[in-house]
Amino acid sequence: MGREVHAVRYHVSMWFFSFIILSAAISQVQAPNSPAKPAVPAPPPNPELENAIQKYEALRKKYPGEKSLDYNLGNLKYLKGDYDSAEKDYSNCLSQSDPEKRSEALYNLGNTLVRKGSIKEGLKYYKQALKLNPGDPDIKYNYELSQLMLKQQQQQQQQQQNGDKNKQDQKEKQDQSQQESQQSKQDKEQEQQQQDQQQTDNEDEDREKQEQQQPRDEQQDKEDQQKKPSAAEKDKQQELDKQEAEAILNTLKANEKNMLKKKYRAKGRVKVDKDW
């Protein structure tokens, strides 16, 4: 975006300056305000910074009610990159009655959360700090910038969600298409199996009918064969038929001869008058 949140603010109670090593460490903390980026990695280890943190931890145990120790420990841990511990230390000093110190704690707490990537939470603390100190330009700047960052983050998240949804929709369509293709293939295979089974059943049925019909045909052929006269019987029958025909013919001839020999005579004479 070209703009970044302003860094945390640092202050140390004057009565702690007797610790030279702590003053040296804090002087490093009070170096030029380096811009803060959300969710940035922790810096490399700093032995002097670690030593300062240990000294401040010892002092906090000795003076547990001193909120400035919590505040400065938060600053040191922020510089170390231990943002979770810094957030906890800043939160411990939010109960201060001094509005200015409380606004600074809220401001630094907002910076810490933005560093962690929790822009929405950081915006909430910027807003509280701005209510306590509305004329502070850094608080106002970070508050407005965090609003833009949050809007951009939400847009990116929405784009990511849309992209994920499109991928999910595409995957579902592909899965559905594969399922339909598989189902169609299974239906065709099942239909082919049914056709093959029907063909097999028909063939079995035809074979069974043929097997049942064959003995009948054989029996019929046998009966027909039995009924059918043999060649000798045929010849004998033909000879008988011939002899019978000759006998009938002879009888007819004999009858004809007898009929020719017989004369018919009238009983009594019939006189025929001539008419000529």
ABEGO torsion letter per residue (X at the ends): XGBBBBBBBBBBBAAAAABAAAAAAAAAAABBBBBBBBGBBBBBBBAAAAAAAAAAAAAAAABAABAAAAAAAAAAAAAAGBAAAAAAAAAAAAABABAAAAAAAAAAAAAAAAAAGBAAAAAAAAAAAAAABAABAAAAAAAAAAAAAAAAAAAAAAAAAAAAAAAAAAAAAAAAAAAAAAAAAAAAAAAAAAAAAAAAAAAAAAAAAAAAAAAAAAAAAAAAAAABBBAAAAAAAAAAAAAAAAAAAAAAAAAAAAAAABBBBBBEBBBBBBAX
